[in-house]
Amino acid sequence: MFYANEHEPVHVHGKSQGRESRAEIIVLNGAVSEIRYASVLGRGPLDANEMRFFEEIVTARADEIVAKWIDFFVLHKPIKPERITRRLK
């Protein structure tokens, strides 16, 4: 998810049971070049299993996340939220 008042760099939050981590998606020359994971100030981080699930989702959908970020924050288009609750495999 992202919050409505987000800032660059492009990033997305993963939440579970009150814990939260984030993934910064670094884009160079229009392509995803790196994904950096970090904790969120004031929140406990995702546990190891949750973090693996979060990394799996972000890695598989990084381009889609960037496109939705641009649509929402740059082009001010509405986006359809999607809740992912199961593994992608």
N, C-alpha and C positions, 0 to 999 in steps of 0.2 A: 504494500500500500504506500501511497504518499499522502502527506498532509497538504491541505489547500494553500498553505503559506510557505511552501518549500523554497529552497534556494539552490543554486548550483554548488557543486557538480551534480549531475543527474544521479539520484539515488532513490532507493526503495527500502521500505521498512518491512521486517518480518516480525510478527507478534505471536506469542503463544502463552497462555496462562499468566499474563502480566509481565512476561519477559519480552525483551525487544532488542533486536540487532538491526544493523543497516548495511546495505551494499551500495557502494559508490561505483557507478559505471562510467569508466573513462572512455571518451570517444575522441579519436584522432582521425582527421581527414574523412569523417563520415562513417567510420567503422569502430566497433567496440574493440578497444585494445587491451583493456585490463578491468578487472573487477576487484575492488578492495572491500573487505569486510571489517566492520567496527562495532563497538558497543554504542549504546545510546545513553547519554548522560542522565542519571537519575533512575535508570531502569536496570534490572538484572539482565544479563545477556541470555540468549537462547541456550538451552542445554545442548550437549554434543549431538544428540539425534535430531533435534529441531534444527540445529545449524546445518547439518548435512542436507536435510530436506530443503532448507532455505537456499543453500548454495546450489543444489540441483535445479531448483526452479529458476533462480536468477540466471544461471549459466544457460539453461535451455531457452529462456525467454528474454534474454538481454536486449535483443534488437526490438522486440515488441514493447518492452518497458520504455526504451528510449523513444520510440515512436509515440507512445501514449503520453510521455512526459512533454514532448514537443507539442503535441496536439493540445494538451491542457494548459501548460504554462506559457508557451510561446504564441500559439495560434488561438488560444482561448476557446477551444472547442470542447463540448461536453464529451466525456469518455464513459464507457460502460464499465462499472466495476466488475471484477471477477474474483471470486473467493476460491482459492485452491486449498483443498483439504486432504488430498491424497497424493501419493507419489505419482510421478509422471510415467514411470516404467510399468 
